[in-house]
Amino acid sequence: MEMCDGINTGWVLLGAALVFFMQAGFALCEAGFTRAKNVGNILMKNLMDLSAGTPAFWLVGFGLMFGAGGKFLGSFDPGIRGDYSAILPAGVPLWAYAIFQTVFCATSATIVSGAMAERTKFGAYLLYSLCISLLVYPISGRWVWGGGWLSELGFHDFAGSTAVHMVGGVCALVGAAVLGPRLGKYDKNGKPRAILGHNLTLAALGVFILWFAWFGFNGCSTVGLDSDELCETAGLVFFNTNLSPACACVVALIVTWIRYKKPDVSITYNAALAGLVGITAGCDAVDPIGAAVIGIVCGFLVVFSVEFFDKIAKIDDPVGAVSVHGVCGAVGTLFVGLFATGTSTPKGLLYGGGLGLLKVQAVGVGSVAAYVAIVSAIIFLTIKATIGLRASREEELTGLDLSEHGLLTAYAGFAMQPRTITDEEIASQAPVVVTGDAPVAEAVPVKRVPSFQERGEPKLTKIEIICKESRFEVLKAKLAEIGITGMTVSHVLGCGAQKGKPEYYRGVQVEVNLLPKVQVDVVVAKVPVRDVIETAKKVLYTGHIGDGKIFVYDVENVVKVRTGEEGWDALQDEDA
């Protein structure tokens, strides 16, 4: 057995740990881009991609991808190279390389969950995720990395734009197509509706985690750091891995700003992932100019790809997985044939290498895409015809958290679960019965006073103001200046549509959307109603959708429960 090299082994294990951390990034990203009622389901799927995929890849997948003679990894003792000697990096033990490849497999499988989110049966998801780890990913991976026919042709995919990301993206495309769109995604004329993700903060954190972990995904794919050449390559890989997504974000921001009149947050974050996916194939083979161009193209492409699948192909992909991983994975792989400088591969077309490498890259992308599409279609259609692929209408409307996992909400915790109330608690909380001549409030002297109508007091008016949360403190201060010292404040959800000033989410016009608002209720008598209205208008106006509304109601009477006072007197708190 060859001696273990500590530097190379440590580098590979570091990469395995970072790529493992990508599962957290995918979980947060997908959870943020979907609705709150499905968050627990999304988190469980990302957990099970790794948990179920690990033993599947250990027992079957790794052997199909790298083994010779049909032997599986599970039949070997730790550290024995056996039939795997041809594929193991210098000085790296079998199990170190095996865990490195296992987390790559989990990454490919987890891509699919986002595109099929919010309407897939959990059992069906487990089944097709297992099939990806057992069969789909290992066979195409063998062609690329396991000494298969594509590697013999000279196909170059350094860290998996095609072998990992496009495989997951094509599976996601087929799965979403077979599954169908979410309820309410398209109107009767086929026009898409915007279904907003519930938490962009989660999605953003997920993207940053993925960006960080991608340095392990790409950088540690050198599978060694024990020579000057490997150190030089690792440095270039790290630099390109950061440059490409940065350029993609800038381009997506500019394109969406021009196209939608405002820079789209979710698409710009998707562009970061698109740039990362695009550079993964050639991060060792292109110079920074090539990396920048790949990022620019992917940032431009992801905007229109998301629109295409949403509006034209009518394939509902809540997180943009097909565009980010499928489309940009394919494009990034092809661009190696254009921008390869000749350091680790033959030169690309734009560097004087002719069409040779570009043709090989095209053959690789086309063959892997065709294989994955055919096999995944068989898998999804078989599941659909047997145990069923899609959740019922009622389950989808309720949310998969509740229907699939019995989880009332992923945010309020387990305290939301109802508990049994004992007879003793019911008895102890029973209302006190007042009998005879006992007054309602013995502690406070109560004097019966005529109603405000009887006394000819000022008319009582209730003013209800619906406004943005961000404007409440200013509103409260300004109302206090005109004499409003008492108010009732509630958090509410509001919706509405304003013609002529459309807003967009992921390229789709937002028609009606529930947004958090503050409802402020005040009752006035001597303070003029018009003063309250004008003050609120001045404070709340911005000219944008959601500035709010003001409602005015007549009030017949006001009764203070504690004292029994009515009318004008009930509004005073002089004894407080």
RODO-2510 file (C-alpha; in nm, 4 decimals, decimal comma):
residues 576
     n   res          X          Y          Z
     1     m     0,0000     0,0000     0,0000
     2     e     0,1348     0,3427    -0,0994
     3     m     0,2328     0,5798     0,1800
     4     c    -0,0300     0,8357     0,2796
     5     d     0,0627     1,1979     0,2087
     6     g    -0,0578     1,4195     0,4931
     7     i    -0,0786     1,7385     0,2892
     8     n    -0,2791     1,5850     0,0056
     9     t    -0,5049     1,3893     0,2404
    10     g    -0,5708     1,6945     0,4553
    11     w    -0,6526     1,9015     0,1485
    12     v    -0,9035     1,6428     0,0250
    13     l    -1,0659     1,6115     0,3669
    14     l    -1,0911     1,9905     0,3956
    15     g    -1,2666     1,9928     0,0598
    16     a    -1,5039     1,7195     0,1759
    17     a    -1,5972     1,9234     0,4831
    18     l    -1,6597     2,2391     0,2809
    19     v    -1,8679     2,0596     0,0197
    20     f    -2,0648     1,8956     0,3000
    21     f    -2,1412     2,2472     0,4296
    22     m    -2,3034     2,3219     0,0929
    23     q    -2,6013     2,1164     0,2101
    24     a    -2,6738     2,3908     0,4646
    25     g    -2,6492     2,6504     0,1884
    26     f    -2,8900     2,4640    -0,0386
    27     a    -3,1331     2,4088     0,2495
    28     l    -3,1433     2,7786     0,3419
    29     c    -3,1537     2,8969    -0,0178
    30     e    -3,4429     2,6687    -0,1120
    31     a    -3,6303     2,7408     0,2117
    32     g    -3,6053     3,1155     0,1549
    33     f    -3,7279     3,0998    -0,2039
    34     t    -4,0359     2,8930    -0,1115
    35     r    -4,3390     2,9646     0,1073
    36     a    -4,3364     2,9324     0,4847
    37     k    -4,5857     2,6451     0,4874
    38     n    -4,3299     2,4200     0,3129
    39     v    -4,0081     2,5131     0,4937
    40     g    -3,9944     2,2054     0,7186
    41     n    -4,0462     1,9830     0,4161
    42     i    -3,7616     2,1506     0,2269
    43     l    -3,5262     2,1190     0,5236
    44     m    -3,6098     1,7508     0,5640
    45     k    -3,5460     1,6830     0,1953
    46     n    -3,2024     1,8415     0,2073
    47     l    -3,1182     1,6387     0,5153
    48     m    -3,2275     1,3133     0,3531
    49     d    -3,0414     1,3797     0,0272
    50     l    -2,7234     1,3465     0,2280
    51     s    -2,8410     1,0888     0,4814
    52     a    -2,9963     0,8429     0,2370
    53     g    -2,7496     0,9153    -0,0405
    54     t    -2,4417     0,8423     0,1720
    55     p    -2,5033     0,4680     0,2298
    56     a    -2,6406     0,4312    -0,1239
    57     f    -2,3271     0,5801    -0,2754
    58     w    -2,1072     0,3764    -0,0390
    59     l    -2,2697     0,0430    -0,1213
    60     v    -2,3350     0,0891    -0,4941
    61     g    -2,2675     0,4318    -0,6416
    62     f    -1,8935     0,4640    -0,5789
    63     g    -1,8313     0,1195    -0,7231
    64     l    -2,0281     0,1980    -1,0386
    65     m    -1,8440     0,5265    -1,0784
    66     f    -1,4849     0,4237    -1,0038
    67     g    -1,4570     0,0495    -0,9479
    68     a    -1,3232    -0,2162    -1,1791
    69     g    -1,4662    -0,5631    -1,2180
    70     g    -1,8043    -0,4642    -1,0730
    71     k    -1,6782    -0,4525    -0,7139
    72     f    -1,8352    -0,2060    -0,4745
    73     l    -1,6647     0,0115    -0,2190
    74     g    -1,8390    -0,1666     0,0658
    75     s    -1,6461    -0,4885    -0,0081
    76     f    -1,3067    -0,3315     0,0593
    77     d    -1,1219    -0,2829     0,3858
    78     p    -1,0229     0,0757     0,4715
    79     g    -0,7012     0,1900     0,3065
    80     i    -0,6791    -0,0960     0,0541
    81     r    -0,6544     0,0436    -0,2951
    82     g    -0,7577    -0,2710    -0,4741
    83     d    -0,9351    -0,2006    -0,8008
    84     y    -0,9401     0,1722    -0,7275
    85     s    -0,5661     0,2321    -0,7625
    86     a    -0,6047     0,3922    -1,1034
    87     i    -0,8331     0,6678    -0,9811
    88     l    -0,6935     0,7501    -0,6371
    89     p    -0,4861     1,0718    -0,6204
    90     a    -0,1256     1,0338    -0,5132
    91     g    -0,0930     0,9756    -0,1408
    92     v    -0,4683     0,9982    -0,0704
    93     p    -0,6253     0,6978     0,1084
    94     l    -0,9329     0,5303    -0,0307
    95     w    -1,1724     0,6489     0,2364
    96     a    -1,0570     1,0097     0,2187
    97     y    -1,1289     1,0138    -0,1526
    98     a    -1,4542     0,8252    -0,0991
    99     i    -1,5975     1,0859     0,1393
   100     f    -1,4876     1,3600    -0,1003
   101     q    -1,6841     1,1963    -0,3806
   102     t    -1,9805     1,1172    -0,1551
   103     v    -2,0516     1,4814    -0,0767
   104     f    -2,0273     1,5656    -0,4466
   105     c    -2,2952     1,3051    -0,5131
   106     a    -2,5163     1,4563    -0,2407
   107     t    -2,4801     1,7986    -0,4031
   108     s    -2,6092     1,6696    -0,7349
   109     a    -2,9084     1,5017    -0,5703
   110     t    -3,0107     1,8030    -0,3633
   111     i    -3,0384     2,0327    -0,6663
   112     v    -3,3601     1,8582    -0,7671
   113     s    -3,5514     1,9366    -0,4482
   114     g    -3,5753     2,3103    -0,5155
   115     a    -3,7257     2,2781    -0,8627
   116     m    -3,9892     2,0305    -0,7386
   117     a    -4,0623     2,2135    -0,4143
   118     e    -4,4046     2,2692    -0,2580
   119     r    -4,5975     1,9914    -0,4362
   120     t    -4,3991     1,6635    -0,4266
   121     k    -4,4833     1,3691    -0,2019
   122     f    -4,2104     1,3151     0,0525
   123     g    -4,1973     0,9378    -0,0051
   124     a    -4,1679     0,9885    -0,3808
   125     y    -3,8900     1,2390    -0,3259
   126     l    -3,6930     0,9930    -0,1139
   127     l    -3,7267     0,7313    -0,3858
   128     y    -3,6051     0,9405    -0,6766
   129     s    -3,3303     1,1006    -0,4678
   130     l    -3,2064     0,7514    -0,3876
   131     c    -3,2135     0,6609    -0,7578
   132     i    -2,9946     0,9626    -0,8393
   133     s    -2,7298     0,8522    -0,5861
   134     l    -2,7497     0,4860    -0,6847
   135     l    -2,7666     0,5056    -1,0600
   136     v    -2,7994     0,8388    -1,2413
   137     y    -2,5036     1,0312    -1,1019
   138     p    -2,2547     0,7392    -1,0757
   139     i    -2,2878     0,6256    -1,4382
   140     s    -2,2504     0,9687    -1,5981
   141     g    -1,9809     1,0426    -1,3387
   142     r    -1,7904     0,7345    -1,4529
   143     w    -1,7903     0,8652    -1,8082
   144     v    -1,6357     1,1945    -1,6931
   145     w    -1,4174     1,1094    -1,3908
   146     g    -1,4017     0,7330    -1,3573
   147     g    -1,1918     0,6529    -1,6621
   148     g    -1,4919     0,6300    -1,8945
   149     w    -1,5227     0,7099    -2,2604
   150     l    -1,5600     1,0867    -2,2209
   151     s    -1,2427     1,1141    -2,0153
   152     e    -1,0633     0,9151    -2,2827
   153     l    -1,1862     1,1631    -2,5450
   154     g    -1,0296     1,4460    -2,3453
   155     f    -1,3518     1,5918    -2,2032
   156     h    -1,2643     1,8463    -1,9346
   157     d    -1,4899     1,9096    -1,6371
   158     f    -1,2576     1,9970    -1,3516
   159     a    -1,5038     2,0060    -1,0597
   160     g    -1,8423     1,9224    -1,2072
   161     s    -2,0284     2,1866    -1,4099
   162     t    -2,1637     1,8927    -1,6075
   163     a    -2,0903     1,5881    -1,3900
   164     v    -2,2590     1,7386    -1,0816
   165     h    -2,4590     2,0491    -1,1649
   166     m    -2,5957     1,9831    -1,5102
   167     v    -2,6890     1,6300    -1,4006
   168     g    -2,8903     1,7767    -1,1125
   169     g    -3,0318     2,0500    -1,3352
   170     v    -3,1537     1,8088    -1,6036
   171     c    -3,3100     1,5843    -1,3388
   172     a    -3,4785     1,8940    -1,1966
   173     l    -3,6083     1,9941    -1,5409
   174     v    -3,7585     1,6519    -1,6129
   175     g    -3,8998     1,6174    -1,2630
   176     a    -4,0646     1,9619    -1,2659
   177     a    -4,2091     1,8951    -1,6119
   178     v    -4,3568     1,5586    -1,5116
   179     l    -4,4826     1,6994    -1,1815
   180     g    -4,6556     2,0067    -1,3215
   181     p    -4,6733     2,3604    -1,1819
   182     r    -4,7891     2,4613    -0,8347
   183     l    -5,1562     2,5414    -0,7872
   184     g    -5,2230     2,9003    -0,8871
   185     k    -4,8947     2,9467    -1,0706
   186     y    -5,0680     3,0050    -1,4052
   187     d    -5,4041     3,1648    -1,4780
   188     k    -5,6597     3,0232    -1,7195
   189     n    -5,4767     3,1888    -2,0101
   190     g    -5,1406     3,0425    -1,9134
   191     k    -5,0000     3,3690    -1,7789
   192     p    -4,7596     3,3069    -1,4890
   193     r    -4,8296     3,4529    -1,1470
   194     a    -4,5537     3,5581    -0,9108
   195     i    -4,5371     3,3329    -0,6030
   196     l    -4,2949     3,5080    -0,3732
   197     g    -4,0505     3,3266    -0,1515
   198     h    -4,1199     3,3927     0,2150
   199     n    -3,7730     3,4924     0,3401
   200     l    -3,5024     3,6460     0,1239
   201     t    -3,2742     3,6678     0,4265
   202     l    -3,2585     3,2880     0,4449
   203     a    -3,2025     3,2650     0,0703
   204     a    -2,9219     3,5230     0,0822
   205     l    -2,7488     3,3462     0,3704
   206     g    -2,7760     3,0203     0,1780
   207     v    -2,6111     3,1753    -0,1278
   208     f    -2,3245     3,3175     0,0773
   209     i    -2,2696     2,9772     0,2403
   210     l    -2,2629     2,8137    -0,1024
   211     w    -2,0211     3,0744    -0,2361
   212     f    -1,7890     3,0153     0,0594
   213     a    -1,8115     2,6349     0,0365
   214     w    -1,7510     2,6479    -0,3391
   215     f    -1,3856     2,7238    -0,2691
   216     g    -1,3690     2,3692    -0,1373
   217     f    -1,5811     2,2358    -0,4219
   218     n    -1,3494     2,3790    -0,6861
   219     g    -1,0246     2,4546    -0,5050
   220     c    -0,9847     2,1199    -0,3313
   221     s    -1,0607     1,9368    -0,6547
   222     t    -0,6891     1,9627    -0,7220
   223     v    -0,6922     1,6659    -0,4737
   224     g    -0,3441     1,7596    -0,3644
   225     l    -0,1257     2,0475    -0,2519
   226     d     0,2188     1,8921    -0,2295
   227     s     0,3889     2,0575    -0,5267
   228     d     0,4475     2,4024    -0,6678
   229     e     0,2341     2,3183    -0,9683
   230     l    -0,0643     2,2155    -0,7537
   231     c    -0,0269     2,5256    -0,5376
   232     e    -0,0267     2,7446    -0,8483
   233     t    -0,3344     2,5661    -0,9831
   234     a    -0,5194     2,5953    -0,6511
   235     g    -0,4528     2,9681    -0,6378
   236     l    -0,5860     3,0185    -0,9906
   237     v    -0,8915     2,8053    -0,9124
   238     f    -0,9725     3,0078    -0,6010
   239     f    -0,9330     3,3362    -0,7884
   240     n    -1,1516     3,2290    -1,0811
   241     t    -1,4088     3,0786    -0,8457
   242     n    -1,4584     3,4186    -0,6854
   243     l    -1,4328     3,6324    -0,9990
   244     s    -1,6969     3,4572    -1,2084
   245     p    -1,9927     3,4867    -0,9655
   246     a    -1,8967     3,8453    -0,8827
   247     c    -1,9180     3,9389    -1,2517
   248     a    -2,2424     3,7440    -1,2882
   249     c    -2,4036     3,9397    -1,0024
   250     v    -2,3089     4,2755    -1,1509
   251     v    -2,4499     4,1821    -1,4913
   252     a    -2,7743     4,0404    -1,3505
   253     l    -2,8216     4,3541    -1,1419
   254     i    -2,7812     4,5768    -1,4479
   255     v    -3,0031     4,3621    -1,6718
   256     t    -3,2877     4,3372    -1,4205
   257     w    -3,2599     4,7072    -1,3391
   258     i    -3,3084     4,7921    -1,7063
   259     r    -3,5672     4,5226    -1,7739
   260     y    -3,7837     4,5512    -1,4602
   261     k    -3,7016     4,9158    -1,3693
   262     k    -3,5536     4,7964    -1,0377
   263     p    -3,2721     4,5520    -0,9590
   264     d    -3,4250     4,2119    -0,8780
   265     v    -3,2876     4,0743    -0,5500
   266     s    -3,3665     3,7065    -0,5990
   267     i    -3,2417     3,6914    -0,9573
   268     t    -2,9177     3,8659    -0,8619
   269     y    -2,8558     3,6074    -0,5903
   270     n    -2,9366     3,3339    -0,8430
   271     a    -2,6751     3,4912    -1,0702
   272     a    -2,4082     3,4368    -0,8054
   273     l    -2,4817     3,0655    -0,8148
   274     a    -2,4977     3,0735    -1,1950
   275     g    -2,1475     3,2203    -1,2106
   276     l    -2,0197     2,9599    -0,9652
   277     v    -2,1725     2,6753    -1,1631
   278     g    -2,0423     2,8136    -1,4920
   279     i    -1,6798     2,8424    -1,3801
   280     t    -1,6680     2,5005    -1,2115
   281     a    -1,5755     2,3079    -1,5274
   282     g    -1,2851     2,5256    -1,6360
   283     c    -1,1666     2,7032    -1,3211
   284     d    -0,8230     2,5397    -1,3635
   285     a    -0,8070     2,5783    -1,7409
   286     v    -0,9041     2,9409    -1,8077
   287     d    -0,7360     3,2653    -1,7086
   288     p    -0,9169     3,5440    -1,5193
   289     i    -1,0332     3,7002    -1,8471
   290     g    -1,2072     3,3760    -1,9386
   291     a    -1,3529     3,3468    -1,5879
   292     a    -1,4905     3,7002    -1,6087
   293     v    -1,6494     3,6359    -1,9491
   294     i    -1,8058     3,3118    -1,8229
   295     g    -1,9494     3,5006    -1,5275
   296     i    -2,0814     3,7803    -1,7489
   297     v    -2,2520     3,5350    -1,9836
   298     c    -2,4025     3,3316    -1,6984
   299     g    -2,5277     3,6463    -1,5243
   300     f    -2,6984     3,7586    -1,8451
   301     l    -2,8231     3,4127    -1,9326
   302     v    -2,9821     3,3275    -1,5982
   303     v    -3,2205     3,6246    -1,6201
   304     f    -3,3656     3,5182    -1,9527
   305     s    -3,3488     3,1464    -1,8749
   306     v    -3,5656     3,1921    -1,5653
   307     e    -3,8115     3,3927    -1,7751
   308     f    -3,8109     3,1309    -2,0515
   309     f    -3,8952     2,8370    -1,8289
   310     d    -4,1503     3,0408    -1,6352
   311     k    -4,3303     3,2145    -1,9225
   312     i    -4,2723     3,0076    -2,2362
   313     a    -4,1920     2,6498    -2,1367
   314     k    -4,4427     2,6764    -1,8455
   315     i    -4,2145     2,4743    -1,6166
   316     d    -4,2559     2,5904    -1,2591
   317     d    -3,9174     2,6065    -1,0872
   318     p    -3,9524     2,7975    -0,7566
   319     v    -3,5780     2,8434    -0,6984
   320     g    -3,4398     2,8621    -1,0529
   321     a    -3,2474     2,5343    -1,0227
   322     v    -3,2916     2,4405    -1,3891
   323     s    -3,1518     2,7724    -1,5097
   324     v    -2,8707     2,7974    -1,2551
   325     h    -2,7464     2,4390    -1,2583
   326     g    -2,8736     2,2949    -1,5855
   327     v    -2,8344     2,5796    -1,8324
   328     c    -2,5294     2,7487    -1,6799
   329     g    -2,3656     2,4128    -1,6096
   330     a    -2,3884     2,3248    -1,9786
   331     v    -2,2730     2,6689    -2,0962
   332     g    -1,9806     2,6787    -1,8546
   333     t    -1,8616     2,3387    -1,9753
   334     l    -1,8856     2,4409    -2,3396
   335     f    -1,6911     2,7598    -2,2730
   336     v    -1,3887     2,5562    -2,1695
   337     g    -1,3634     2,4796    -2,5415
   338     l    -1,3427     2,8524    -2,6094
   339     f    -1,1281     2,9908    -2,3271
   340     a    -0,8890     2,7119    -2,2252
   341     t    -0,5379     2,8557    -2,2198
   342     g    -0,3607     2,5247    -2,2717
   343     t    -0,2149     2,4825    -1,9207
   344     s    -0,4159     2,1758    -1,8149
   345     t    -0,6020     2,1020    -2,1388
   346     p    -0,5565     2,1609    -2,5117
   347     k    -0,6055     2,5236    -2,6048
   348     g    -0,9555     2,6480    -2,6711
   349     l    -1,0833     2,8015    -2,9928
   350     l    -1,0170     3,1625    -2,8893
   351     y    -0,6605     3,0779    -2,7856
   352     g    -0,5596     2,9185    -3,1159
   353     g    -0,6535     2,5595    -3,0408
   354     g    -0,9148     2,5219    -3,3136
   355     l    -1,2457     2,3391    -3,2745
   356     g    -1,1072     2,0170    -3,1291
   357     l    -1,1685     2,0777    -2,7592
   358     l    -1,4965     2,2586    -2,8220
   359     k    -1,6293     1,9561    -3,0141
   360     v    -1,5314     1,7211    -2,7313
   361     q    -1,6993     1,9487    -2,4762
   362     a    -2,0143     1,9587    -2,6879
   363     v    -2,0214     1,5791    -2,7172
   364     g    -1,9829     1,5463    -2,3423
   365     v    -2,2569     1,7944    -2,2581
   366     g    -2,4969     1,6479    -2,5127
   367     s    -2,4427     1,2841    -2,4194
   368     v    -2,4689     1,3407    -2,0440
   369     a    -2,7795     1,5561    -2,0852
   370     a    -2,9465     1,2947    -2,3070
   371     y    -2,8600     1,0067    -2,0724
   372     v    -2,9816     1,1890    -1,7605
   373     a    -3,3010     1,3103    -1,9304
   374     i    -3,3958     0,9604    -2,0488
   375     v    -3,3160     0,7804    -1,7246
   376     s    -3,4734     1,0437    -1,5002
   377     a    -3,7871     1,0498    -1,7169
   378     i    -3,8206     0,6731    -1,6687
   379     i    -3,7729     0,7128    -1,2942
   380     f    -4,0228     0,9971    -1,2525
   381     l    -4,2881     0,8443    -1,4783
   382     t    -4,2565     0,5098    -1,2995
   383     i    -4,2980     0,6748    -0,9599
   384     k    -4,5941     0,8758    -1,0894
   385     a    -4,7639     0,5607    -1,2194
   386     t    -4,7053     0,3567    -0,9019
   387     i    -4,6924     0,5355    -0,5658
   388     g    -4,7706     0,8788    -0,7082
   389     l    -4,5387     1,1762    -0,7435
   390     r    -4,7538     1,4746    -0,6513
   391     a    -4,9248     1,5660    -0,3265
   392     s    -5,3020     1,6100    -0,3339
   393     r    -5,4655     1,9457    -0,3939
   394     e    -5,5696     1,9736    -0,0302
   395     e    -5,2205     1,8850     0,0933
   396     e    -5,0594     2,1401    -0,1348
   397     l    -5,2967     2,4148    -0,0257
   398     t    -5,2453     2,3329     0,3406
   399     g    -4,8700     2,3050     0,3007
   400     l    -4,6441     2,0017     0,3019
   401     d    -4,5144     2,0805     0,6504
   402     l    -4,8489     1,9833     0,7983
   403     s    -4,9648     1,7163     0,5532
   404     e    -4,6332     1,5319     0,5199
   405     h    -4,4726     1,5890     0,8607
   406     g    -4,7460     1,6933     1,1018
   407     l    -4,5612     2,0213     1,1555
   408     l    -4,7969     2,3126     1,2151
   409     t    -4,5228     2,5643     1,1459
   410     a    -4,1471     2,5581     1,1017
   411     y    -4,1117     2,8889     1,2847
   412     a    -4,3166     2,8863     1,6058
   413     g    -4,1548     2,5660     1,7287
   414     f    -4,3068     2,2751     1,9064
   415     a    -4,5100     2,4979     2,1399
   416     m    -4,7674     2,5219     1,8627
   417     q    -4,8700     2,1624     1,9259
   418     p    -5,1975     2,1570     2,1221
   419     r    -5,1917     2,0007     2,4672
   420     t    -5,4672     1,8529     2,6788
   421     i    -5,6201     2,0880     2,9366
   422     t    -5,7121     1,9167     3,2634
   423     d    -6,0456     1,9483     3,4429
   424     e    -5,8682     2,1238     3,7310
   425     e    -5,7333     2,3921     3,4975
   426     i    -6,0757     2,4469     3,3465
   427     a    -6,2287     2,4856     3,6936
   428     s    -5,9578     2,7256     3,8069
   429     q    -6,0108     2,9469     3,5038
   430     a    -6,3906     2,9576     3,5222
   431     p    -6,5344     3,3117     3,5236
   432     v    -6,6520     3,4594     3,8526
   433     v    -7,0334     3,4722     3,8724
   434     v    -7,1674     3,8036     4,0097
   435     t    -7,4964     3,7654     4,1992
   436     g    -7,7264     3,9925     4,3960
   437     d    -7,6458     4,3616     4,4202
   438     a    -7,2648     4,3260     4,4074
   439     p    -7,1104     4,5917     4,1751
   440     v    -6,9014     4,4874     3,8748
   441     a    -6,5922     4,6707     4,0051
   442     e    -6,5919     4,6920     4,3845
   443     a    -6,2450     4,8527     4,4058
   444     v    -6,3402     5,1620     4,2040
   445     p    -6,6287     5,3902     4,2914
   446     v    -6,8608     5,4019     3,9911
   447     k    -7,0936     5,6897     3,9186
   448     r    -7,3538     5,6531     3,6497
   449     v    -7,3173     5,9286     3,3934
   450     p    -7,5347     6,0103     3,0943
   451     s    -7,4123     5,9053     2,7512
   452     f    -7,2297     6,1582     2,5368
   453     q    -7,5383     6,1937     2,3127
   454     e    -7,7497     6,2802     2,6165
   455     r    -7,4992     6,5414     2,7309
   456     g    -7,4508     6,6943     2,3849
   457     e    -7,0802     6,6187     2,3764
   458     p    -6,8637     6,6165     2,0579
   459     k    -6,9229     6,3422     1,8040
   460     l    -6,6960     6,0379     1,8364
   461     t    -6,5112     5,9208     1,5244
   462     k    -6,2900     5,6175     1,4724
   463     i    -6,0009     5,6572     1,2286
   464     e    -5,8301     5,3417     1,1049
   465     i    -5,4911     5,3846     0,9386
   466     i    -5,3211     5,1014     0,7475
   467     c    -4,9553     5,1765     0,6831
   468     k    -4,6066     5,0331     0,6372
   469     e    -4,4305     4,9157     0,9501
   470     s    -4,1350     5,1398     0,8692
   471     r    -4,3526     5,4549     0,8958
   472     f    -4,5259     5,3755     1,2236
   473     e    -4,2883     5,5489     1,4646
   474     v    -4,3001     5,8731     1,2664
   475     l    -4,6782     5,8497     1,2425
   476     k    -4,7106     5,7969     1,6190
   477     a    -4,4943     6,0998     1,6937
   478     k    -4,6859     6,3270     1,4554
   479     l    -5,0244     6,2140     1,5904
   480     a    -4,9054     6,2916     1,9427
   481     e    -4,8207     6,6465     1,8287
   482     i    -5,1859     6,7109     1,7348
   483     g    -5,3178     6,5666     2,0580
   484     i    -5,3649     6,1963     1,9860
   485     t    -5,2257     6,0167     2,2907
   486     g    -5,4187     5,6895     2,2797
   487     m    -5,4232     5,4353     2,0003
   488     t    -5,4580     5,0649     1,9322
   489     v    -5,1892     4,9092     1,7103
   490     s    -5,2106     4,5712     1,5353
   491     h    -4,9896     4,3826     1,2927
   492     v    -5,1903     4,2796     0,9886
   493     l    -5,1379     4,1520     0,6343
   494     g    -5,2515     4,3679     0,3450
   495     c    -5,2853     4,3158    -0,0270
   496     g    -5,3710     4,5215    -0,3278
   497     a    -5,2783     4,6046    -0,6866
   498     q    -5,1970     4,9418    -0,8402
   499     k    -5,2277     4,9937    -1,2125
   500     g    -4,9593     5,1758    -1,4025
   501     k    -4,6757     5,1040    -1,1575
   502     p    -4,6087     4,7303    -1,1814
   503     e    -4,3638     4,5496    -0,9548
   504     y    -4,1756     4,2329    -1,0601
   505     y    -4,0495     3,9211    -0,8867
   506     r    -3,8125     3,6985    -1,0849
   507     g    -3,9355     3,8599    -1,4072
   508     v    -4,3059     3,8045    -1,3368
   509     q    -4,5353     4,0971    -1,2577
   510     v    -4,6664     4,0898    -0,9028
   511     e    -5,0455     4,1225    -0,9175
   512     v    -5,1735     4,0860    -0,5619
   513     n    -4,9462     4,0119    -0,2715
   514     l    -4,9919     3,9928     0,1055
   515     l    -4,7450     4,2144     0,2872
   516     p    -4,6962     4,2929     0,6571
   517     k    -4,8691     4,6157     0,7615
   518     v    -4,9532     4,8076     1,0798
   519     q    -5,3131     4,8970     1,1621
   520     v    -5,3489     5,2029     1,3868
   521     d    -5,6928     5,2724     1,5383
   522     v    -5,7728     5,6013     1,7136
   523     v    -6,1008     5,7459     1,8388
   524     v    -6,1283     6,1256     1,8442
   525     a    -6,3829     6,3742     1,9632
   526     k    -6,2341     6,7234     2,0058
   527     v    -5,9355     6,6679     1,7738
   528     p    -6,0596     6,7434     1,4200
   529     v    -6,0829     6,4338     1,2001
   530     r    -5,9403     6,6244     0,9046
   531     d    -5,6272     6,7094     1,1067
   532     v    -5,5671     6,3402     1,1712
   533     i    -5,6182     6,2523     0,8046
   534     e    -5,3891     6,5234     0,6727
   535     t    -5,1193     6,4398     0,9260
   536     a    -5,1285     6,0714     0,8294
   537     k    -5,1182     6,1516     0,4573
   538     k    -4,8105     6,3711     0,4942
   539     v    -4,6269     6,1111     0,6997
   540     l    -4,7142     5,8051     0,4913
   541     y    -4,6934     5,9295     0,1330
   542     t    -4,4042     5,7998    -0,0815
   543     g    -4,5795     5,7500    -0,4157
   544     h    -4,5131     5,3762    -0,4188
   545     i    -4,7429     5,0790    -0,3897
   546     g    -4,8314     5,0070    -0,0280
   547     d    -4,8371     5,3587     0,1183
   548     g    -5,1570     5,2605     0,2955
   549     k    -5,5205     5,3655     0,3409
   550     i    -5,7268     5,5611     0,5910
   551     f    -6,0801     5,4599     0,6931
   552     v    -6,3199     5,6818     0,8887
   553     y    -6,6164     5,5485     1,0914
   554     d    -6,8873     5,7022     1,3073
   555     v    -6,8840     5,5741     1,6673
   556     e    -7,2140     5,5445     1,8541
   557     n    -7,0654     5,5133     2,1993
   558     v    -6,7545     5,4262     2,3987
   559     v    -6,7716     5,2365     2,7279
   560     k    -6,4813     5,1998     2,9692
   561     v    -6,5165     4,8505     3,1125
   562     r    -6,3319     4,9222     3,4380
   563     t    -6,5476     5,2122     3,5516
   564     g    -6,8571     5,1968     3,3369
   565     e    -6,7970     5,5493     3,2084
   566     e    -6,9318     5,6255     2,8629
   567     g    -6,8762     5,8705     2,5821
   568     w    -6,6201     6,1485     2,6252
   569     d    -6,5408     6,0465     2,9815
   570     a    -6,4537     5,6928     2,8713
   571     l    -6,1752     5,8310     2,6550
   572     q    -6,0058     6,0087     2,9462
   573     d    -5,7449     5,8482     3,1696
   574     e    -5,7001     6,1277     3,4196
   575     d    -5,7100     5,8863     3,7146
   576     a    -5,4407     5,6608     3,5687
***
